[in-house]
Amino acid sequence: HRELIPYVVAVISIVEMFFLFLMVIHNNPFDTFITANPTDGRGLNPLLQNFYMAIHPPTMYLGFVAMTIPYAFGMAALITGHLDDAWLRAVRRWTMIGWLALSFGLTLGMLWAYEELGWGGFWMWDPVENAGLLPWFTATAFLHSVMVQERRGMLRVWNVALVILTFFLTIFGTFMTRSGVVQSVHAFGEDRQLAWMFTVFMVAILTVSFGYIVYRLPLLRARHELDSWVSREAAFLANNWVLLFAAMFVLF
């Protein structure tokens, strides 16, 4: 995909520069916060001394980060106007990797919460766990509707929008975890300045991405119309609406 790759790299670089800026300038992870070391050390928090917690954070991280690649390809396709099905074939495998990692990470997190925190069930509406669940819904919807576009050339706008939403929700999930806007076992400190930086970044993502969709609407027209409401394509569309409603419900 030689015509797409320069723009793919540019989009990934912008995302990477944002996070490098946060880590190097604003929130250096190597800063020392403890001035006096305890004699014997405090050790790891007992809640975190769990087999699942050794694997849960890296798999969730991998799932979140992997969703940047489909977004970069989607944006590259919108910028260049190469909106045939070629970019989808490049993206599907990456989405599947991210989706599998996210599924695995969420399952491990649920098991850990059930064992350690005793929330009374696998899910007790913890805001940060739910922030991790949101991109899973939209990624699942995309993996279903991408087949409709490849077979019938339909749902083009829908697929690009789902890729953008999935990436946006990974950033939103990170924002919820790090900014302190919600109270949770997971919330890692309160930082209003960080919250503002994430807010500006998220607004920029939505404005630029959906602005390009509106600009490229003539090229995103479907090649076929929906034949019937009892067709396979209609079933996929209904499935997508259910997943999107679930995401909106959890977000609310």
N, C-alpha and C positions, 0 to 999 in steps of 0.2 A: 504493500500500500504506500508507494513512494510519494504520491501526492498528498497523503494524509499525515505521514510520520512527522514532518517538521512542525506542524501545528499541534500534534499530539504531544510532542516533547515540550513545546512552548507552554501548553496548558499545565502539564505535570510540573514543569519548572516553577510556574507561578504559584501553584499550591504548595510546592516544597519551600519556596522562598518565604511564603507567609509563615509556615511553621518554624523555619529556621530563624526568622526574625523574632518570633515569640520566644524561642529557646535561647538565642544568643543575646538579644537585647533586653527583652522584658522579663523573662522567667528562666534564668540560667539554672539548669538542674544541678550544676556543680557548686552553686553557692552554699556556703556553710551557714546553717541556722543554729546549730547547737554550739554554744561557746565552751561549755564545760562537759567533757565526756563522763558518763557514769562509770564508776570503778569496774563494775562487772558487766555492764551493758544491759540493756533492757530486753534484748531479744525480739523475735518476731511476735507481732500481735497474735494471741492464741486463736483468734477467729480465722487468721490467714494460714495457720499451720494445718493445711489440708491438702490432700493429693490433687484435688480438682483445681485448687488455686494456683498450682504450679503451671497448669496448662491453659486455664481459662483466659487470663489477660492476653497472652501472646496470640491465641487463636482469634479473640475478638479484635485485636489490633490488626491482624492480618486480613480479617474480613472487611474491616473499615477501610484500610489502605488500598486493598485490591479494587474497591469500587471506584477509585480515582481513574483507573485505566479505561473502563467503559465510558465514563464521563468525558475523558480527554478525546477519545475517538468520536464520540457523538458531537462534541464541539468542533472538532477538526472537520467532520463531515458538513456541519452547518456553515462553518467559515468558508470552506472551499466550494461548497455547492455540490460536492460528489455524494449525493444522497440516494444512490442506488443501494442494493443490499450488501455490497462488499464490506462496508464498515461493520455491519451486524455480524458477519461471519468472523471478523477479527475480534469482536467484543464478546461473543457468546461464551467462549472458553474462559475468559477472564472473569466474567460475571459468575460463571459456575464455580470457579475457584473461590471467589469472594463469598458466594452464597454458602458453599460447603463449610468454609472456615467460620462464617457467622453462625450457621446452624449448630456446629460442633461447640463453639464458644458459648452460645446461649444455653445449650443443654447442660454443659459443665457448670455454668453459673447457677442454673436452676438447682442442680444437684447439691452444689455447695451451700446455697441459701437454705435448702430443705434440711440439710444435715446440721449446719453450724448455727444458723440464726433461728431455726424453729419458727418460720413464718406461718406454720400451720398448713402448708401446701407448697406446691412447686412454684406458685406465682402469687405474690401478694401486692401487686401494683407498686413495686418500688420504682420511682421515676427514672432512675438511671438504667435499670434493667429494661424498662420499656423503651427508653431512648435507643438501646441496642436492638430492640425488636422492630422498630419502625422501618429502617432500611431493609430489613429481611422481608417485610411484606411487599414493598415496592420492587425489590429484586426478584422475588418469586413471580410477581405479576409480569415483569419484563420477560423473564425466561419462558413464560407461557405465550405471551402475545408476539414474541419475536418469531415464533414458528408460523403464525398467521401471516406476517409480513413476508417471510421467505417463500411461502407457498402461494399466496394470493396477492401480494403487493398491497395489503391493507394495513391499517393502524400505524401508519408512518409517524404522524404527529404524536400519537399516543406513546409509541416506543421511545422516541427522543425525549419526550416529557418524563417518562418513567426513569430513564437513565439519569437525567438531571435531578429529579426528585430523590433518587436513591443516594446520589453523591451528596446532595444538600442535607439529607437526613443524617448522614455519617458525620458531617460537620456540626449539625445541630446537636447530635448525641454527645459529641466531644464538648461542645459549648455548655450543655447541661451539667456534664460531669465536673468541669473545671471552673465554672464561673460562680458557683454558689447560689444560683437563682432558685434551686430546689433543695429542700432538706432531705437528706438520704444517708443511709449507711455508706453509700458510694461517693458522696459529694466531697471532693478533695479540696476543701478550703474555699474561702470567699474572696473573689478578686474582681472588683468592679471595673478596673481598667482593662483586664483581660476580657471581661464580658462585652465591653464596648468594641474592642478590636474584633472579636468574633462576630458581633452584630453587623459591623461595617462589611466584613468579609462575606457574610451570608447574604446581605442585601445586594452586594456587588454580583455574587453568583447568580441570584434569581433575576436581577435586572438584565445582565448581559446575556444569560442563557435563554431566557424566554423572549428577550428582545430579538435574538437571532432566529428563534422559531417563527416569530411573527414576520420577520424579514424574508425568511425562506418558505413561507406558506405555499406559494405557487409551485415550488418544486416538491413539496411534501404531499401533494394530492395523491389519493389512493388510485391504483390502477383499476380496481374492481369495487363494486358496491356490495353490501351485505345482501346475499340472495334471500335468506329467510331467517326468521327468529328461532327456527328449530335446526339450523345448520351447525356444523362443528365450530365455525368461526364465531357464531353468536354465543355458543357455550363458553368459548375461551374469553369472549368479551365480558360475559356475565361473571365468570370466575374472577376476572380482573377487577370488576366493580366491587365484588365481595371483599377481595384482598385490600383494595384501596379504602373501602368503608371501615374495615378492621383497623387499618393504620390510622385513619382519622379519629376513630373512636378511642383508640389507645392514646393518641396525642392529646385529645380533649381531656 
